[in-house]
Amino acid sequence: MVDLTLLGTGGGMPMPNRFLSAILLTYRGRKILVDCGEGTQVSMRMCNSGFKSIDVICITHIHGDHIIGLPGLLGTIGNSGRQEKIIIIGPKGITEAVNGLRVIVPYLPYEIEVIENPKKEIYIDNEHIKNDIVISTLEVDHSAPCIGYNFYIKRKPKFNVEKAIENNVPKFLWNTLQNGESVLHNNILYEPHLVKGDDRKGIKINIITDSRPTEEMVDFIRESDYFICEGTYGLDEDLPKAIKNKHMTFKEAATLARCGNVKKLLLTHFSTAMDDPLIYEENAKNIFKHTIIGYDRFFDIVNFVWFVEKY
């Protein structure tokens, strides 16, 4: 299962009840942070979330409301005692941006690997997560280079007792092979496929913020278990503003969700002019009924089977 937390749901500038854009995904105790606007660290503390286990930071684009909290966070992670490498993924220009922000945190006890505007899938492989998470991106339509993210969390195949017996696998090796490790025993190499059944569907989570809707997005988010999308403007009458500023209305985000046949839509990144996004909820739900209006520190659990709803 994956824990999902909206740390900040604001766009443009922080508000008293709304920090800036940040989303936290937690899998098996390890964390992926998507965007790092002002207030990210404060919101994490309010959630009692630790900093040391952040393995990947994904930045959608290099606007202040999505990245300005990064140098402080990197310093806090360093103070937590972390020594393992951290991966930062972002659009064109992310390397220069990270280097610039690091002027105020030049000394960190861990390595940073920056992956700029990736075109291929990225497999998260460290001592905690063995290629269980695959990240892919899509260039979207904003006023600065910007990318959307697709996170696919693999599900282990079921253990197949009949297959293990048929392949003469010693019983004391079953657990090791089920965990994906090969074993050499009595000069025989036993591999995981000897005990595993068919592949099972994993979890798909998509995040798109700060963009106009595009045709490519529909395929990118198709059949997503959770589609987290910007909803900068609640009113349909704000469409001219959305077009001008390269954002979306609630209705446009909901239309994407419906066309992509996603299971749930979670709206975030609300304009400072929108005091209460819930007022405009029906503008989205009339198009896609499984819409949730996000708020700071919204929490949900995404299970491999289905959802345990926490909202």
Secondary structure as GFF3:
##gff-version 3
##sequence-region A 1 311
A	DSSP	beta_strand	2	8	.	.	.	ID=ss1
A	DSSP	beta_strand	22	27	.	.	.	ID=ss2
A	DSSP	beta_strand	30	34	.	.	.	ID=ss3
A	DSSP	alpha_helix	40	46	.	.	.	ID=ss4
A	DSSP	beta_strand	54	58	.	.	.	ID=ss5
A	DSSP	alpha_helix	64	67	.	.	.	ID=ss6
A	DSSP	alpha_helix	70	79	.	.	.	ID=ss7
A	DSSP	beta_strand	86	90	.	.	.	ID=ss8
A	DSSP	alpha_helix	94	101	.	.	.	ID=ss9
A	DSSP	three_ten_helix	102	104	.	.	.	ID=ss10
A	DSSP	beta_strand	112	116	.	.	.	ID=ss11
A	DSSP	beta_strand	122	125	.	.	.	ID=ss12
A	DSSP	beta_strand	130	139	.	.	.	ID=ss13
A	DSSP	beta_strand	147	155	.	.	.	ID=ss14
A	DSSP	alpha_helix	161	166	.	.	.	ID=ss15
A	DSSP	three_ten_helix	171	173	.	.	.	ID=ss16
A	DSSP	alpha_helix	174	178	.	.	.	ID=ss17
A	DSSP	beta_strand	183	185	.	.	.	ID=ss18
A	DSSP	beta_strand	188	190	.	.	.	ID=ss19
A	DSSP	three_ten_helix	192	194	.	.	.	ID=ss20
A	DSSP	beta_strand	200	208	.	.	.	ID=ss21
A	DSSP	alpha_helix	215	221	.	.	.	ID=ss22
A	DSSP	beta_strand	226	230	.	.	.	ID=ss23
A	DSSP	three_ten_helix	236	238	.	.	.	ID=ss24
A	DSSP	alpha_helix	239	245	.	.	.	ID=ss25
A	DSSP	alpha_helix	250	259	.	.	.	ID=ss26
A	DSSP	beta_strand	265	268	.	.	.	ID=ss27
A	DSSP	three_ten_helix	277	280	.	.	.	ID=ss28
A	DSSP	alpha_helix	281	285	.	.	.	ID=ss29
A	DSSP	beta_strand	291	293	.	.	.	ID=ss30
A	DSSP	beta_strand	298	302	.	.	.	ID=ss31
A	DSSP	beta_strand	307	308	.	.	.	ID=ss32
###
